[in-house]
């Protein structure tokens, strides 16, 4: 018996990295999974991998900063599977691929994807979950949403901090509706497609000096934290944050 049997999950940024790992693990634990991303070929490959392993998944192209696309995506999930039990707002872009840490256009782009994208997911996820009596929303923030860092555009820290407080605000508002909202704060992980300085070995080695466990995280370590929050095992947890960071924030 799977830990997510009977549940329907929507995961953004699910074509690669942490999101793809969540899609595989959630499907293996019995969930029907909407794999949402802008990367169509990679997203469909994740769906094919899930199907080959006996799971159920569907790819839906989604720009998380576009509200009309969110409306269409959630409607598609409800049309196919009749409910939405789990939403993971995982899609995001890095702020380390720039030499101008005060680039205004980059501020707008990062905030649009990381903060607005999570807000729109919450907005439309909550509406769907209210129809069936509750659910679990998991917002992927970052250690960057708790502390400041060098060589990273301030919009990245600001956007991830916005996700952190968005989580707590909606948890308070939606608790009576049976909707739980929690955040996960990954530490140093494999570089993202959009990474710059955080993919540089010298910069990563410097960051590693502040990680008590002495190694970067693995994507599945974040995915298993998300699995816990998606499952009924965390049924009395809302408005909280899980640091999956090897001890970075404790040091």
C-alpha positions in Angstrom: 0.0 0.0 0.0 1.4 3.4 -1.0 1.6 6.4 1.2 -0.3 8.5 -1.4 -2.8 5.9 -2.6 -5.9 7.6 -4.0 -4.4 11.1 -4.0 -3.9 13.4 -7.0 -0.8 15.6 -7.1 0.2 18.5 -9.2 4.0 19.3 -9.3 5.4 22.3 -11.0 8.9 22.4 -12.4 8.6 18.6 -12.6 10.6 18.0 -15.8 13.9 17.9 -14.0 15.8 18.0 -10.7 13.8 18.0 -7.4 10.4 18.2 -9.2 11.1 15.1 -11.4 12.3 13.2 -8.3 9.0 14.1 -6.5 7.0 13.0 -9.6 8.7 9.6 -9.6 8.4 9.0 -5.9 4.8 10.3 -5.5 3.7 8.0 -8.4 5.5 5.1 -6.9 3.6 5.8 -3.6 0.3 5.6 -5.4 -0.5 9.2 -6.5 -1.7 10.2 -9.9 0.7 13.0 -10.9 0.4 16.0 -13.1 3.9 16.7 -14.3 3.9 20.5 -15.0 6.7 22.4 -16.7 7.7 24.5 -19.7 10.1 21.8 -20.8 7.9 19.6 -22.9 10.3 16.9 -24.0 11.8 16.5 -20.6 8.4 16.5 -18.9 7.0 13.9 -21.2 10.1 11.8 -20.6 9.4 11.9 -16.8 5.7 10.8 -17.6 7.0 7.9 -19.7 9.4 6.8 -17.0 6.5 6.9 -14.4 4.3 4.8 -16.8 7.0 2.3 -17.4 7.2 1.8 -13.7 3.5 1.1 -13.4 2.5 4.6 -12.2 0.0 7.2 -13.5 1.1 10.6 -14.7 0.2 13.2 -17.3 2.3 16.1 -18.7 0.8 19.6 -18.7 2.7 22.6 -20.1 2.6 25.4 -17.6 4.2 28.8 -17.3 3.6 29.4 -13.5 3.7 33.2 -13.9 0.6 33.1 -16.2 -2.7 32.9 -14.4 -4.7 31.8 -17.4 -2.4 28.8 -17.7 -2.9 28.0 -14.1 -6.7 28.0 -14.5 -6.4 25.7 -17.5 -4.0 23.4 -15.8 -6.0 22.9 -12.6 -9.2 22.5 -14.8 -7.4 19.8 -16.8 -6.4 17.9 -13.6 -10.0 18.1 -12.2 -11.4 17.1 -15.5 -9.2 14.0 -15.7 -9.0 12.9 -12.1 -11.8 14.7 -10.4 -9.9 16.2 -7.5 -6.6 17.8 -6.4 -5.1 16.6 -3.1 -1.5 17.7 -3.3 0.1 20.7 -4.9 3.9 21.3 -4.9 5.0 24.7 -6.0 8.5 23.7 -7.0 9.1 25.7 -10.2 11.7 28.4 -9.8 14.7 30.2 -11.3 18.1 31.0 -9.8 19.4 34.4 -9.1 23.1 33.6 -9.5 23.5 33.8 -13.3 24.2 37.5 -13.4 27.0 40.0 -12.7 24.5 42.7 -11.9 22.9 42.0 -8.6 20.6 44.9 -9.0 19.3 44.2 -12.5 15.7 45.4 -12.6 14.6 43.2 -15.4 16.0 40.1 -13.6 14.2 41.2 -10.4 10.9 41.2 -12.3 11.6 37.8 -13.9 12.6 36.1 -10.7 9.7 37.5 -8.7 7.3 36.6 -11.5 8.3 32.9 -11.5 9.3 32.3 -7.8 6.8 34.5 -5.9 3.9 35.2 -8.3 4.1 31.6 -9.5 3.7 30.2 -6.0 0.9 32.7 -5.2 -1.0 31.7 -8.3 -0.5 28.0 -7.5 -1.8 28.5 -4.0 -4.8 30.6 -5.2 -6.0 28.0 -7.7 -4.9 25.0 -5.6 -6.9 26.2 -2.6 -10.0 26.7 -4.8 -9.7 23.1 -6.1 -9.0 21.6 -2.7 -12.0 23.3 -1.0 -14.2 21.3 -3.4 -13.2 18.0 -1.8 -12.6 19.0 1.8 -8.9 19.7 2.0 -5.5 18.9 0.8 -1.8 19.6 1.2 0.2 22.5 -0.4 3.9 22.3 -0.3 5.9 25.4 -1.3 9.6 25.0 -2.2 11.4 27.9 -0.7 15.2 27.8 0.1 17.7 28.6 2.7 17.9 31.8 0.7 14.5 32.7 2.0 15.9 32.8 5.5 19.3 34.4 5.2 21.2 36.7 2.8 24.0 35.5 0.6 26.7 37.0 -1.7 26.8 36.7 -5.5 23.0 36.0 -5.7 20.5 38.6 -7.0 18.6 39.9 -4.0 15.3 39.0 -5.8 16.1 35.4 -5.3 16.3 35.8 -1.5 13.3 38.1 -1.5 11.2 35.8 -3.6 12.0 32.8 -1.5 11.3 34.8 1.7 7.9 35.7 0.1 7.2 32.0 -0.4 8.1 31.3 3.2 5.6 33.9 4.6 3.0 33.2 1.9 3.0 29.7 3.3 2.3 30.7 6.9 -0.3 33.3 5.9 -2.3 30.8 3.8 -1.9 28.0 6.4 -3.6 30.3 9.0 -6.4 31.3 6.5 -7.1 27.8 5.2 -6.7 25.7 8.3 -10.4 25.6 8.9 -10.9 24.3 5.4 -8.7 21.3 6.0 -6.0 22.6 3.7 -2.4 22.3 5.1 0.3 24.6 3.7 4.0 24.0 4.5 7.3 25.0 3.1 10.6 23.2 2.4 13.9 25.0 2.4 16.6 23.1 0.5 20.2 23.9 1.0 23.1 23.4 -1.4 21.7 21.1 -4.1 22.9 20.1 -7.6 23.0 23.2 -9.8 19.7 24.3 -11.5 19.5 24.8 -15.3 19.5 28.5 -14.5 22.4 28.5 -12.0 25.4 30.7 -12.4 27.7 31.3 -9.4 26.0 28.5 -7.5 27.3 26.1 -10.2 30.9 27.4 -9.9 33.0 24.8 -8.0 35.0 27.5 -6.2 31.8 29.2 -4.9 30.2 25.9 -4.0 33.3 24.9 -2.0 33.0 28.1 -0.1 29.3 27.5 0.6 30.2 23.9 1.7 32.3 25.3 4.5 29.0 26.3 6.2 27.3 22.9 5.8 28.0 20.8 8.9 27.3 17.5 7.1 30.0 18.4 4.6 28.2 17.5 1.4 25.6 18.8 -1.0 22.0 17.5 -0.8 20.5 15.0 -3.2 17.2 15.8 -5.0 15.5 12.8 -3.6 16.2 14.0 0.0 14.0 17.0 -0.8 11.5 14.8 -2.5 11.1 12.5 0.5 10.5 15.5 2.7 7.8 16.6 0.3 6.4 13.0 0.3 6.0 13.3 4.1 4.2 16.6 3.9 2.0 15.3 1.1 1.0 12.2 3.1 -1.5 11.9 5.9 1.5 11.2 8.2 1.9 15.0 8.6 -1.8 15.5 9.2 -1.3 17.9 12.1 1.4 20.0 10.4 0.6 23.3 8.8 2.4 26.6 8.5 5.8 25.0 9.3 9.1 24.9 7.4 11.4 22.0 6.9 15.1 22.8 6.4 16.7 20.1 4.2 20.1 21.8 4.2 22.7 19.5 6.0 22.6 21.9 8.9 23.4 25.1 7.0 20.9 27.2 8.9 21.9 25.8 12.2 25.5 26.8 11.8 
